[in-house]
Structure formats: structure tokens, C-alpha cells
Amino acid sequence: MRLSPWKSYLFLVPALVYVGVFGVYPLAYNFLLSLKDVTLITYIGGTSQWTGFANYVETLQDPVFQRTLTNTLIFTGLSLLFQFIIGFLLALLFNRSFPLKGLLQSLIMVPWVLPIIVSGSFFRWFFSDRGMVNGFLLSWGLIEKPIPWITSQQWPIFSVTMANIWLGIPFNFVLLYTGLRGIPLELFESADIDGANWWQRVFFITIPLLRPVIITTLTLGCIFTVKVFDLVWIITQGGPGDVSHLLSTLSYSLAFNKFHFGRASAVLVIMLVLITGLTMLLNSIRAEEEGSLG
Amino acid sequence: MKALKIGLIVFMLVLCGSWVLAQEKITITVQDYFDPAGGMAKFIDEMAVEFEKSHPTVKVNHVYIPFAQLLPTILQQSLTKTVPELTMADNPWVPQLIKAGTYKDITEKVEEWGWENWEDFFRGHREVTSSEGRIYAFQITTNNLALFYRKGLLEKAGISQPPATWQELKEQCKKIKEALGIYGFAFCATASEEGTWQFEPFLWSNGGSLLELDQPEAIEALQFLTDLVKNDYTPRDVVTVSGQGDVTQWFINAEVAMMVNGNWEFGWHLTEDVMQELGDVEVATLPVPQEGMKPVVPFGGECFGISSNIDPAKYDLAWEFLKALASPESMLQANIKHGGLPTRASVAEKILAERPILKPFLEQAQYALPRPLVGGIDKYPDVSSTVWVAVQKALTEMLTPEEALKEAAKAIRELFSPEEYEMYRKMARELLNEAMGK
């Protein structure tokens, strides 16, 4: 039996309701909050005033926000770059067989399986003045005084980025490794016969064929990285001072430390714009790619 | 006959119905963030059982919300008018919640109960739970900060008495470093309220105010702490600890000989078995800037109030429960189990007999200050986060204490209108002077 066209649209209703309730409504509400002066008192009392784009103006002019935006870009850029390179190299390595492969493969997955509260607390200790990194460096005589990995102005954002790279490697590895297994072996065999070396095989066969997977990996990685919150919150809470905030931790701190809900929402909207922008950029590369192939 | 039978059946049905209705219990919900396995939560559970026994129609529902979720939860509940009958909050939030209309004005009930009950509460606790002469909540437990020290470690470094002044603290740290190679002193300077809260005793004891941070008293206080870190008497990691509990771990591991911490540690990390194992933990009042001065500390602790959206039919019952919780007997028992300090003068005397180690805390409690009242009332959370950022910047040498505090002072002034600022500044000054005994 064929359904009449309007009846078949009914199947969309559950999905639409779901997206509406859990997607559109919170986003719209968050946007409305960002246009108001919302504090604890005005929120409960329901007396928040409309202030137009004042929250955005204030946010954009705030030096802490500017530093935070830079931090977020550094954090996202470096994380994506190194997670990808290391994940890709590991995928290439594991694409051949060698002893203990299975065991090593499961070890690579450890960062992904650990709860962030555990790995975050570990990194806080790892990077602390009296922690493991400084302990090694001191005992090998490489430094005389502990390096303030997370207790100085310049280092903390790079330290949390390193922690995040470690956490992101398994994700990149899994996607790229799965992609690699999908490339027909005959291609490599015929390249071998033609006398191609390892580098040529990677650059002329693997990477071009892996492109869709690479772009998906980067897009998802980008979304996951821009919104990282817990890791940084556990290691530095945005400190010391306010030098290691990401947009997510800044927004949380504005809302629940200072009770500036309006400004916190504005930061979230900016973060959303950033994620959307970066994703669209990556998508446009893919579209171009497909266009050129077709 | 038939009519009689029907009448009888109807009568029985009505009887059954009213019996069923009578079984429908009235629920009173108590909401707090006390660890369900901890002493305070267990005490409230026991109280609930007692209350249900004496009020057979009432069911007391005790709900636990983790600390980080309590405020967001209260916000949601306020919007939907579903704030539970009895709601607990951390004391720095209370002035804001009162102003936002979350709590019901219970002044009349308190009057009925007797003013002597209200006046029994220490002044700071009365101030934080009332507004413009009206009463909204009771603070049932409190805590503050004192100096914990390892007597054995001090003796090994040739020190017989804990430091009484800042100068002595510095000298003893030097001796400890030379003799034992460990840190002398630690405090918590994390990026949260805990960071500000641990800075306040140094600021206030030196006569500094959160609303006058660019003044010499404040700069001196931060300079003192910064020097301790600079001289390696205090680990610089104090800025990244996850909280005050981390510092206690260093203390237990003998990585530091002295620390600033609160009495709740006796119910948390320094439990009886740990205390016995270490064998040399003692507590003294906090060192003061100059001999003859008083340590002025902030107080913490939790307040219970009745929700403003309460069903009028439940108000009397909720009040009875609250009154029982705030009664001297309950307060004593609850705080013994919780490791907390009572907030009523009459109870404070009694708890010392049970827990003598609390003496320094109780001594300080009498002139301890409520944070919001000396920190801009409902702007306190904002003021506080500005302060911990400044403290961290100074301790990590990004800025000098003077630069960091000037920056903070400016940011804090901009939170208020000039008239408001002047009013709060004066109020803080008066309360501080009074606490310092000037």
C-alpha cells in the first residue's frame, strides 16, 4: 500500500519535535538571553531588561575575551594539526603487520576510554611545578628550576593543548585506520611493481583516496575541539589569573562565578558562530574537491 | 430495607474514601548539597524520621543535589515556581537569593518563637540571613580558617610554638626549609571562591577591604603571600590545586609543615583515624600582621530557608521542621557529626567539651565576617572572582601585587554605581573596624 504524500510527512514529526525541543529551542533561548541583562536576581525575578547587543559589544571589547579567543584558536589549531599527524602516522604504522600489534592497538585507545576527570587530574599533576615533567627534567639536569607549565602567563595554554592532543589521537587514529583498510591492496601492489617508494605511495595513493575520511576527521575534530571544556576546567580552571580560558570555560565562569548570564550566553553564541564558520570552511573544501573530481 | 442497605454501602464507601484520603500524605521536601554519606545529611535523615513519627500525615523528602548543581537547580526551580519547601544554600549566595525573592519572609514566625532565639545567633550569621530588618533563613552550621601545624615537624626544625605573627611565620618557614627541606606553609589560591576565601583572612586581619584593594593594607597582605611563594616557602602549585582538600593531602604527606584550612577537614580528610596515625596535628589561630592584632577571618557554612512559592497549607509544617533544625539541641548534634561549628552562642560553648580541637575556630568565629556584607552584597560573586584572578596573577608573578590589586580595584569599582559603591565601602569599613576591635 502506498501512503498518500502528506501521510508520509507524518514520519518526520518525531524527528522535528526532537530537533525543535532539544536543538532549536535551547539555541533560540540562549540567543534571547544574550540580548538581555540577565543576572541571578533579574533571572529569578523575571525582570531582565533588553539591552540589544550590549553584551556582545562588552564581550568583544573585553581584553580577557580577546585573549580567550586567541587561546581557543591556538588550542584548536595545534590540537587538530598534531592529533591528525600523529593519528595518521600511527594508522600507517598499524596498517602493516608486526608482533604485538593487537596489544599496542588497544594501548593507543587508552586515552579515549579514560574518563576526562581521571586524565585531567593526571595532567594537572604531570605539569605541576613539582610534577613528573619537571621531576624528569630536573633529575636529568636539563633545567635548574622547574618550568611553570601551568603556573605562568605563557605556558598554560600550550600545556592544556598538549594534554588535548594526547586525548584526541585515538579518535584520529581510528577514523584514518578504518579509512586506510578500505583502500584496495591491488593499488599498492601495482604501485610496487611500478617501483614507487613508501613516500610516493603515501602521497599519491593513500592521501588522495583518503581525502573524504580526512575531511570528515578534521571537521568532527574541529567541532569537538572548539567546545572542549572539562579538560581545561580540571587542569587550570582558566587560570592562573585568566590566561588559559577557552570560550567554553570563560562562558561557564561568567555564568556561574559572576552570575552574568547574558554575557555568558553571548560568548556561547560567538563560539557557535566560530564552530559553524570553521565547519563550513572545511565543508567547502570538500565540495570543491567533489566538484573537481566530477 | 433496600434503601437502608444502599445507605449503608454509601456510608462505608465514604468512610473508606476518607480513610484513603487521610492516607494521602503531605510532602515536605528538604533540598541540600550535604554529602549523603556525611554526618550532616545523616542527621537530617534522622530528624526526618522523628518528624514523620510526630506528624503521621507528613512525609519528609530529603533530596541531595551536588554542590556545583545546586545553584543552577534553584534557578530552574525559581522560574517554574517549584523551589522545594526547605532549601539550603551556601551563605555567600543567600543575600542574592533573598533579593531575588527565593526565600519567604519568616519574621513573624521568628517573633512567635521568641527573639531570644534569633539573638542567640552570632551577629554575622544574623546579618547574612536577613535583609532590611526582615528574616529569611537560618544559618545552622559555620566554619572558618585557622592554622593547622604538624607539631613533630616544627620540633624537628627547633620550633616550640606555632607562629603568632607574619614575621614569625616567615622565620619559621626558613628554619623548616633549612632543617627539613620541605615547604613551611601552604594555603589554597585556586581559581574559585576558595582562592578568595583563603586570601580574605590575610587581607582583613591587616585592615584591608575587598572594596579598597588599591590601599596599602591590601597590597601588603598580598605582598606577604607572594613573598612566601617567591622564597619557596610555599609551593607555587597553590594556584592550580583543585581545592583546599589538595592542600590537606600535602599536609598529611608531610610535604608542608603548616597550612591554612577549615574545621570541616576533621570530617573529611583529617578524620579520627588519620589524626591518630599522624599523631602530631594541632591547630592555632591564624598568624596576625603585628603582635596584639586579631585574626579576622571569613565564615562559611550553610543556611536553610523556606521557599517563597510554598503552598500555604504546608507553611506551618515547613516552619516546624526549620525551627527544629535551628534549635540548640539539633544544632549541637548536627555539628558534632558534621565537624562544623554552631552558629548560636549558647551552643558554641557546649561543643568545645566534645571537640576541644575546635577551640581556635570558635575563638575566631565570634568576630568572623560574612563575605557578601563586606564584599558588595549581591555583587560579591563578581567581586570575589575579580579578587582570585588578581591573587593568582600576583602569586605567579605576572603582575606585582600592587599592579594586580589596582587592576582589580578598578574592575570592582565599575561594578557599582558611585553612590552604591560608597555605601558598601563604608559599610565594609565599619564592619571591619568593629571586627578588628578598633
Interface residues (C-beta under 8 A of the other chain):
Chain A: L40 I41 Y43 I44 G45 G46 S121 R124 S128 D129 R130 P148 I150 T151 S152 Q153 I234 I235 T236 Q237 G238 G239 P240 G241 D242 V243 S253 F256 N257 K258 F259 H260
Chain B: A68 L71 P72 L75 S78 L79 W93 Q96 L97 K99 A100 G101 T102 T190 A191 S192 E193 P235 R236 D237 V239 T240 S242 D378 P381 D382 S384 S385 V389 A390 Q392 K393 L395 T396 M398
